Amino acid sequence: MSAPTAVAMQDRWLGMRVTPLTRRRIENFKANKRGYWSAWIFLLLFVLSLFAELIANDRPLIVRYGGDFYFPVVQYYPETTFGGDFDAEADYKDPFIIGLIEEKGWLVWPLIPYGYDTHIANLPSPAPSPPTAQNWLGTDDQARDVLARIVYGFRISVLFGLALTILSSIIGVAAGAVQGYFGGLVDLFGQRLIEIWGGLPVLYMLIILASVVQPNFWWLLGLMLIFSWTALVGVVRAEFLRARNFEYVRAARALGVANGKIMFRHLLPNAMVATLTFLPFITSGSVVTLTSLDFLGFGLPPGSPSLGELLKQGKDNLQAPWLGITAFVVIAVMLSLLVFIGEALRDAFDPRKTQG
């Protein structure tokens, strides 16, 4: 089978027509090996973190007892289910409960048999304890497994960064499109508003607002969205200012096409080319801001799995270097992967590399 035929079959299998320009962009992205493999590594880590409850949990994945199967990781079972005495949820770390189950069956534990909030008893040394065969990255000063908290903390950081990137991009693209398309007073007042808004000390404002209410994931997302939407306004505005007087746009106006339709169907696709290259950098900036707030104590509620909180523990417990080193390595790897992906996207959409 020839190469063109194979490519055509692949396009039909995807159910869409891949244009030559799109194919060149994909090839340029793949040509950046560092960014290409960073994208796969980041995607793998993110997908694995989505199933954190199946990787790190203090409840078994499967219990076989008396000929029946139970799934404690997703369902509540009282102690009496396994021959205990109380109606409270079974403590699967209790040797007594484990003995009752193993008399009539078996248990399958996750790879990391601790949740992010599991307080571990009988540590070989006072918390924070160093890495051992049971706690691969040691424990923090609250006797919680560091590796389990990293798995959950990575998921929260990435989900927060992606959610903030998507929402702020929608608002920023819309604002930049309106400014660039209509120009005049709309653009003038819009730019003055963004200049004032961009001059505010964002981190200090977030600290002040976060100190007024008890922050949680959604509060922090909303507070940061207030200040982060301006990141893409300038890029989109410049693209719309450049393209609004093109011949095809003027022809569409002369034919009576609505402004919204012109903006959405004819101008926005061109502006999205520049916008997409900024998204990984916006995501990394969102992760850094969340980590900073958690480090300062104004982020997620106490006890939440947080990379910034782990950094703070490393600062407060210099006698336990594994805490600070682990947090630094995880954050550095995450941000490096996002930056490398952004560089690959920049190469993919570089007009000098997609011509021909």
Disulfide bonds with the S-S distance in Angstrom:
none
